[in-house]
């Protein structure tokens, strides 16, 4: 019986079937559900959330060094964080199969850039495997482990949002246990001294040449020969679109092992067809290499390098077929994402939005939405951990440039603090930054859908963990720590004032805003309801400034949507006329 | 691609578009169709505009289609029907919840919520308009609005062998079964009234 699984669910199943025993990851859309679906196999697989992607990759790599099959998973920017051990692991090699699942996000549905991580495989000189649907997601994990062991290399297993988050029918298999051989120290192999790496260098090149030849008849690559007029080389989800868009008699070379490219196979295929297309999303990763090998083909001049494809986009770009559409004669206005009604971050961002001469650098998470209208409370959001350190750079610039009228704050969430905020906090203390760090502690990793982290007190399996105490950590570094309920606006403002006063005395204050995420099931927020007294409402619109989706003007007066309101009372605390209760 | 039907479900994050697609795909699988479904997680879920796509037929390749390719548009909110209307084929059918939900941008007064969304849709497309929120509220819980809307659209799927009520029974949580069955039947009746 086939099951309808998302690509990520299928990868999780594939991890189990392949006999993998250790899995570690940090959540990141669109990769999160890979590891999130592993606790069902807890008897066979150790699985965990790590504090960040670098830690996760190192933990999984360590298991592969020890001799187990292992996996890590991350979104594409996660591999930027984990790039250091990734590149070195390529030289050192493995004992047990080692798979790095990497989910790219073309069109940036939930990401800060559109990087094409296939280039990481080329840069680190490791094999790249790309499934095109959920069945391949499951099946290819086993191949990835086998290739990893046969060629003594990590394997990059790349999906995209539409591979990870599309569901299709999957025929399940059974688990095959991987045999563990006794561990023995192997200094030459696993200690990356310059001398050892120098000696490894030619072996890495030979490995790539061997893999390119391996791809010639690997089951990961297949030729679907039909007519000889049109040939299409494609991989990943682009293959699915191309199968639908090109004529029935087009021949396909469908690649699952896309680095190193099986150039002998490609050349043979190219020679059999009159016109050759290369269809791939984002960059001309395959096309550039195919052209460099002297094989003429059509690709990016038609398909473009930006944003994800779909059937219509590809049809229009290749064949010029415009879609037939009808348009209604009204226009939809934007519906941007917003902080949820009752979100604890709203109190902090509202308080900051009312202050003049403040610089507030933000970070990656739900609180990125503190930068959207009407709050507009953020100066920058760069990357995980950047919330503290970008503020630090701004403060040092201001010192040199003589800017003295600005108060500088940097903020990030509890999970991000554990991910890469610790080093930023150390930087502020060490180099005496004129920055007030703020940890927005909502007891969970919110944006990716409620994952536990070191500060949440629970593991991936939902078991209680050691108490990682954010205030003690900041205190030990040398900060004076304030803890406040951000939805109590008076207390929030008082805390900000106290912190500013302390900073002016030359001390180093840090603020923790603490209240559980309104969606956190473990600590449910009691549901109440705010009501507007229309007699008292004077239509001043002050309440709209908190950016809550549950409050809007209706017939000129403030109106609370009872379906959305959770009764956090931020709007009531703002109202100067006591009209909301 | 003949024999493949494409459905787009549009709404606001948190309205329950995913449950509709789960009921739909479960039934289509049982009927023996090849099925693909695609959705987006993360940032967009926080009160933003969201869409889910379902495709089914003898053999489905692409999990995601584009403009002018949907046979059916299911909109859980009326402005979202307008936003995703370009995805409908000119002869496609729209099933629209008459509900109107402000966005953070209209609530903050940055944009005006457009008037006449339903009429504009009806002028261009065959539409089934259902007051799904009102119906759901009468049944006791506005959250089952999504199942009301599914009831209103299941007749369009062309999967006549499927007993959709049984599928609803299978997919929704047991403790909310009676409510969701009532919601499904109310949606079915509301659509029949419009035929």
Interface residues (C-beta under 8 A of the other chain):
Chain A: X2 X4 X29 X30 X32 X109 X110 X133 X161 X162 X165 X166 X167 X168 X169 X237 X240 X241 X243 X244 X308 X310 X311 X312 X313 X323 X324 X325 X326 X327 X328 X329 X330 X331 X332 X333 X334 X335 X336 X337 X338 X339 X340 X366 X368 X369 X372 X373 X374 X447 X448 X449 X541 X544 X545 X547 X548 X549 X551 X552 X553 X561 X563
Chain B: X1 X12 X13 X25 X26 X29 X34 X35 X36 X37 X38 X39 X40 X41 X42 X43 X44 X45 X46 X47 X48 X49 X60 X61 X62 X63 X64 X65 X66 X67 X68 X69 X79 X80 X82 X83 X85 X86 X87 X88 X89 X90 X101 X102 X103 X104 X105 X106 X107 X108 X109 X110 X111 X112 X113 X114 X115 X116 X117 X120 X121 X123 X124 X125 X142
